Amino acid sequence: MSGYSDKSPSRELGDAKARRKLLDQRRMEYRRAIESYAEQRQLQHELVDYPELIAANYLDMSRSLQPRLAQAVPNSA
């Protein structure tokens, strides 16, 4: 059997580029996830020394969510 292929050389190169691009995208997503995780851990480690900041941040978040929750829940009168 001869080395005949249905794919032309230019199509094979295009497929290889597409595969390489997809692989690069996956690697970058994985790398960003690792960096994000490392940043979150570092921030948590730094905030452990300041528990009042954690409490203040929690209060700010709960206050900012209250108007949204009040609008979402219909009055039952």
N, C-alpha and C positions, 0 to 999 in steps of 0.2 A: 504494500500500500504506500502510495506516495505521501509526501508531507503537505498535501493540499488542505487548506483551511478555508472555511466559509468567510472568515473575517479577513478584512484587508489589514495591512500593517498600520495604516493610519487609524483605523477603528480600534485596534488593539492598544495603540498608544493612548487614544482617548479614554478607553476603559481603564487603563492603568492610572491615568491622571485622575479620573473620577474616583477610583478606589483610594488613591493616595489622599485626595482631598477629603473624602469621607473619614478616612483614618485620622487625618490631622484634626478635623473638626471634633471627633470623639476624644482625641488626646487633649485638646484644649478645654473641652467641657470637663473632663476628668481633672485636669490641672486646676481649673477655676474652682471646682468643688473642693478640692484639697486645700487650696489657698483660703477659701471662704471658711472652711472648717477650722483651719489653723488660726485665722483671725478671730473667729468667735471664741475659741478656747483661750487665746491670749487676752481678749477683752474680759472674759469671765474671770480669768486669773487675776487681772488687775482690779476688777470690781470687788473681789472678795475682801480686799482691805478697806472698802468703803461701803458697808451695808446700807448706810443712809441714802446713798445714791441709788441703790437698787430699789429701796422703798419709795423714794421720791419719783423715780421713773415709773414704777407700778401705779402710783397714785395719779400721775399725769395721764397715763394711758387709760386708766379706768374713768377718769373725768372726761377725757375726750371721747370715749365710747358711749357714755351715758346719754347724750342727746340723740345719738344714732339709734340706740336701743329704745329710747322713749318714742321716737318716730316710727320705729318698726312695729312696736306692740300697740295694737288698737285698744282704745279705752273700752273697758267693759263696765258700763254704768247701768 
